Amino acid sequence: MWIADNWTDYELLDCGDGERLERWGKYTLRRPDPQAIWSSARDRSETDIDARYLRSSNGGGKWEVYSKLPDNWRVNYDALSFNVKLMNFKHTGLFPEQASNWDWLRQNCDSQTNVLNLFGYTGAASLACAGAGASVCHVDAAKGIVDHARGNQRLSGLEQAPIRWIVDDCREFVKREIRRGKRYNALIMDPPSYGRGTKGEIWKLEDDLYAFCKLCAELLADVRFILINSYTTGLSAAVLTYIAQSIYGERFGLNSESRELGLRAAASGLVLPAGASCRTAKGKITE
């Protein structure tokens, strides 16, 4: 498991009873987590939290706020800064377990790296690469999310970094880039389990991931690295390795390694699983 242990502005205080208790800067949130099915180590009193996301019996849910929270606030990870806020579907605009991948990306980027980041969300991976000198093309289908990512760029002091911000369906964008003869030497993708593109295109991970990875291979040359993330609980880390190795390993002479991502709970020492990632590159992936 790759564990994000280098945070100061974020902390998983505890997890259990189907929820996680987290500190984001100076604010404490409680959110649902389907993986945390064991008993919590802490008192479940609501007096120590600023907000809690409550699921609805008919799907979805809402945030219940117990203190005067700002609309958004800043958290830092090394030289990177992000705006977090209470968003729909229990989200905050940042996945803290991905910090272990940001570290790996920065180690593998320099001024000769040309990164395509698909389903790029609020830009954390794009900023990690750009901060290490890479040029980045960041693609997401939601304009509001890309605007959020641009805000994170300004907050991180990377306004002059070479990042192209694209609002588009990722599959359609990749097809157009292939027709244009565009090439990248690094690829990141963080596809949703289920989603719709800007024109209503349906995306379902189990049905579409393999074909999409094959399509993306047509955009790659002199490959430095590939990172594929998955939050689909039914898709094991090993499946990501098989996909990456069968498509990219054989074609570009690369090695793949997949692991779960995790966050360590301060109260219990347990590591909460939080999705999986596949890292593909030349040589040994994990030293």
TINU-816361 format. One record per residue (C-alpha): residue in three letters; x, y, z. Coordinates in steps of 0.001 Angstrom, whole numbers, plus 524288, in hexadecimal, padded with zeros to 5 digits. Layout:
N
AlaXYZ
...
//
This chain:
287
Met800008000080000
Trp8047F80DC07FCE9
Ile8015F8160E808D9
Ala80068824E9808B8
Asp808048279D8152F
Asn80E19834E181230
Trp8029683DE1814E3
Thr80272848D681EE1
Asp7F5D884FF081AEB
Tyr7EDE284372819E8
Glu7EC168386A823AE
Leu7E37582C718241E
Leu7DFE482D048327D
Asp7D8088207E83299
Cys7CFCF8179182A23
Gly7C55F80D8A82D09
Asp7B6B580B6782DDA
Gly7B5D580EC581F6E
Glu7BC0481C3A820CB
Arg7C8E78235382115
Leu7CC6382E9082A46
Glu7D5FC8381682424
Arg7DD1C844AF82718
Trp7DE2E84DC581B67
Gly7E6B4858F981FF0
Lys7E00985DC882C47
Tyr7D2A88580182905
Thr7CDBB84A5E82C49
Leu7C459843008236A
Arg7BD4E835FE8245D
Arg7BA1982F278178C
Pro7B4C0821E381369
Asp7BE888179480F28
Pro7B9C080A4280A83
Gln7C6CD803BE80DA3
Ala7C6C38073B81C25
Ile7BD7F7FCA0820DC
Trp7C47D7F9F082DE4
Ser7C1DE800F183AC1
Ser7C6FD80EAF83CCB
Ala7D178810C18472E
Arg7CC1F81E2A84B15
Asp7BFEB823728517A
Arg7B62B8267E846A7
Ser7B19A8332184D1C
Glu7AED083DE48433F
Thr7B4158489D84C1C
Asp7C1E584741846C3
Ile7BEB7848F08384D
Asp7BBB08547D82F90
Ala7B37284D3E82574
Arg7AE5883FD182228
Tyr7A96583A2881562
Leu79CAD832CD81794
Arg798018291080D89
Ser789D78295E80947
Ser7817981D1C80984
Asn77DDE81F507FB32
Gly78BCF821B27F693
Gly794E682D577F71E
Gly795B78352580395
Lys7993F8425C80930
Trp7A30D84927811E5
Glu79E9F84CBC81F96
Val7A6ED8580982499
Tyr7A92285A0683339
Ser7B236865D68332B
Lys7B4EF871D582AFA
Leu7BC8286BE881FB6
Pro7C1D98747D814BE
Asp7BD39871B6806E5
Asn7CACD86C4C80441
Trp7D7C186BC780B2E
Arg7E5E2868DC80820
Val7EDCC85CB580AF9
Asn7FC0085AC08072A
Tyr803F284F0280322
Asp81247852C880235
Ala812CD85D9D7F7EB
Leu8050C85AC17F2EC
Ser7F8D78619B7F7E8
Phe7EAA985DF37F5FC
Asn7DD4A863A27F89E
Val7D46D859EE7FF6D
Lys7C5EB85BA5801C7
Leu7B994853F480499
Met7B54784E777F776
Asn7AAC2845537F27B
Phe7AB94836A87F4E0
Lys7B3D68384B80150
His7BF9283DC07F9E5
Thr7C8C0848C77FDD0
Gly7CFB984AFC7F0D4
Leu7DBDA8433B7F48D
Phe7DF7A834F77F679
Pro7EA018351780119
Glu7EE2D826EE7FED7
Gln7F32882B227F17E
Ala7FE68832687F806
Ser806CB8262A7F6FC
Asn804C8826BD7E847
Trp807F18354A7E7DD
Asp81516832147EE0C
Trp817A58279A7E3D5
Leu8139B830887D8AB
Arg81CD083B4A7DD2C
Gln82803831967DDAD
Asn8256782DD67CF82
Cys8231E83B527C998
Asp82C54845867C422
Ser82C3A84FCE7B96A
Gln82C63845287AEE6
Thr81FE283ED47B3C0
Asn8134D8413E7AC2C
Val807DB83C367B43E
Leu7F9EB839517B035
Asn7F1318390D7BC4F
Leu7E3BA833757B93D
Phe7D819834B17C267
Gly7E0FD83E557C94A
Tyr7D6FF843277D355
Thr7DBDA84ED47DB5A
Gly7E9C484E187D666
Ala7F212848857E16C
Ala7F99083F067D8B2
Ser7FAF3849507CE0E
Leu800B1852EF7D7C6
Ala809E3848B97DD71
Cys80F49846447CFCC
Ala80FC48549F7CBF7
Gly816788581F7D8AB
Ala8214384E847D51D
Gly8232C855097C7D6
Ala81A4184D267BEF0
Ser810D1852927B4EB
Val8030484D917B70A
Cys7F66984C1E7AF6F
His7EB6784ACF7B96D
Val7DE35845CF7B4B7
Asp7D154844CB7BC0E
Ala7C350845247B742
Ala7BE4984E4F7C1EF
Lys7C0F685CCE7C014
Gly7BECA85FEC7CE70
Ile7C8DC855CC7D25A
Val7D2D185B207C8B4
Asp7D05A868D07CE0D
His7D317863557DBA3
Ala7DFCA85D7D7D66F
Arg7E3CD86AB57D0D6
Gly7E182870847DE41
Asn7EA938665C7E41C
Gln7F4BE86A1A7D9E4
Arg7F442878447DE68
Leu7F459874567ECAC
Ser8008986C0C7EA6B
Gly807AE877437E3C0
Leu8086386FE07D6DD
Glu80156879BE7CE2F
Gln80CB0879AD7C496
Ala80DD286ADB7C403
Pro80AFD8650E7B67E
Ile7FD9D85EFE7B90D
Arg7F2E085E0D7AEC4
Trp7E58A85D877B545
Ile7DBC1856447ACA4
Val7CD24854687AF23
Asp7C957848A27A6F5
Asp7C53F83A7E7A6F7
Cys7D209833267A8E9
Arg7CF388289D79EE9
Glu7CBA28325779451
Phe7D75F83ACF79793
Val7E0A682F3C79659
Lys7DAF182BB178915
Arg7DCFF839997842B
Glu7EAED83A1A7894C
Ile7EDED82D6F7820B
Arg7E8A88334877562
Arg7F11083F6B777BA
Gly7FD2F836F17792F
Lys7FF8883BBB78710
Arg808A1833D478FD0
Tyr80B378339479E7E
Asn815B182C7E7A61B
Ala80E0982B5F7B2D7
Leu7FFF4827DF7B5C0
Ile7F75E8290F7C1DE
Met7E94F824C57C288
Asp7DFE0824DD7CDEE
Pro7D35081FEA7C7BC
Pro7C67E81F6B7CF41
Ser7BF18812D57D181
Tyr7B3D3818B87C9FD
Gly7B242825A87C334
Arg7AD3E82D8D7B7C5
Gly7B4BD836167AE62
Thr7B173843D07A9F7
Lys7A7DC83E7B79FB7
Gly7A1F9833F47A852
Glu7ABE68296B7A4C0
Ile7AB0981E307AE88
Trp7B74D819317B539
Lys7B75480C827BD18
Leu7C4A0808687C21C
Glu7C3397F9AD7C131
Asp7BE607FAA87B32C
Asp7C6DD805A07AE0A
Leu7D3FD805F17B506
Tyr7DB727FBE97ACFD
Ala7D7528016879FCE
Phe7DA0D80F347A47E
Cys7E7C380B877A908
Lys7EA598058079BAD
Leu7E592811E279520
Cys7EE9581A3F79D91
Ala7FA49812257995D
Glu7F9378189D78C00
Leu7FCB4825A17925A
Leu80913820E1798FE
Ala81751820EE794B3
Asp8242C81FAF79C39
Val81C0281CF87A83D
Arg821018212C7B590
Phe815A081D017BE08
Ile8073B8198F7BE84
Leu7FE8181A8F7CA7F
Ile7F0DB8148F7CADB
Asn7E7F38166F7D6A3
Ser7DB9E80F177DA2C
Tyr7D1948111A7E4E4
Thr7C8DD806067E03F
Thr7C8987FC737EBA6
Gly7C5B87F0B47E2F7
Leu7D2027F2FE7DADC
Ser7DE2B7ED897E17A
Ala7EBA37F3827E0B1
Ala7F05A7E78E7D930
Val7E6B87EA687CE3E
Leu7ED007F7C47CC46
Thr7FA4F7F1487CB1A
Tyr7F5617E78E7C0F7
Ile7EF437F2687B8ED
Ala7FB297FB427B975
Gln8051C7F0907B708
Ser7FDC07EA667ABBE
Ile7FC1A7F7777A4D9
Tyr8079D7FFF87A8B8
Gly811937F6697AE07
Glu812CD7EE7D7A1B3
Arg812037FA227987C
Phe81B4E8037979F7A
Gly823D97FA557A79A
Leu81E777FEDF7B4B5
Asn81BD07F88B7C1DC
Ser80F2B7F9D37C985
Glu80C277F8E57D7F8
Ser7FEF57FACE7DE77
Arg7FB837FC977ECB4
Glu7F07F801877F50E
Leu7F18B80F7E7F9D3
Gly7EFC9811DF8084A
Leu7EE6081BD881333
Arg7F2FE818A5820ED
Ala7E93F81B7582BD9
Ala7EF5F8229583758
Ala7E62E81CA48417F
Ser7E82C80E5583E16
Gly7F3FA80D6183526
Leu7EB858063482B3E
Val7ED8E8099681CF3
Leu7E0FF80CE0815D6
Pro7E0E7807A7807C4
Ala7DD96812907FE50
Gly7DDDC80D5F7F07A
Ala7E91B807F07E88D
Ser7F37780CF47DF41
Cys7FBDA806EC7D4B5
Arg8091F80D1C7D23C
Thr80FE2809C87C56D
Ala81DBC80DFB7C20A
Lys82B1B8090F7BE1F
Gly832C0801597C82C
Lys82E3B7FEA97D5F8
Ile821FC806017DA04
Thr823C4805E37E8CA
Glu8316B806F17EE8A
//
